Amino acid sequence: MRVCPQCASNTISETWHCDRCRFAPQLIDGIPLLAPGVAEWTGDDAQYRYPELRQAETRHFWFVSRSQLIAWSIRRYFPEATSFFDVGCGTGGVEASISRLSPSLAIVAGDAQLSGLRLAKQHVPDVEFIQCDIRALPFAGEFAITGAFDVLEHLDDDLSVLRQMHRVTRPGGGLIVTVPQHQWLWSEVDDFSHHRRRYARAELEQRIKAAGFKVLRLTSFMSLTLPALLVSRLRPRARTDFDPSRELRIGRVSNAVLSAACTIERRLIAAQVPLLAGGSLLAIAQRLD
């Protein structure tokens, strides 16, 4: 069910026109602006270089492997799912992977910043993209699966958004979340990205349970690549030398080697091999009621 972002009524059409309060969103490149007050960068989050980010999502081992892991999670844990909502979709890299690997899944994706959404719409035109405030999601009980991929760490109140995700997920439906792991990995990249935290396993599990979900699987990933991450993140640098695009650039040979390591890692995860440390955490859960 869609919910009006202005009056919270369910008397709203598929085109986001509300019969009750007469809300009608502006459309930009086919994207409805449901929360125009947060559509541009406000300084609360990183000022991403979206074209570079979009390009990296198509080839960089980290983005490609994460998307493949998310797609595997959907097929493994929610094979009968018919709909999926991505909270904080950025430039749509996850949507491109899921729509290719699970073509029968109806996908809706939302983000606050319009600049990333416009790139996403260009590259994955069959997905429904909406501009929205993820702290007040305009749905209720709508989706078989809801996901947030490296989003929660940007939020002061991550539990509130997880509860929003519970509200938009159907009873018995699924939740898939990825977040950065290990506070001791904190670096200038986290500072630039305006991260509020890197998660401990128990911390993420507690948040998900408090939001009304049952955790089905919780595993580290980017585990076999952790030594490379340590070298990259923890070597000392002068603060003035920081280049936020450096993380997106990688040589072809290094990318191939790390991609191969991630392929092995996904096979270990599929085989239920415990991975206790890694740059990231994957949580798969189910709405309880």
Secondary structure, 3 states (H helix, E strand, C coil): CECCCCCCCCCECCCCCECCCCCCCEEECCEEECCHHHCCCCCCCCCCCHHHHHHHHCCCHHHHHHHHHHHHHHHHHCCCCCEEEEECCCCCHHHHHHHHHCCCCEEEEEECCHHHHHHHHHHCCCCEEEECCCCCCCECCCEEEEEEECCHHHCCCHHHHHHHHHHHEEEEEEEEEEEEECHHHCCHHHHHCCCCCCECHHHHHHHHHHCCEEEEEEEEECCCCHHHHHHHHHCCCCHHHCCCCHHHCCCHHHHHHHHHHHHHHHHHHHCCCCCCCCCEEEEEEEECC
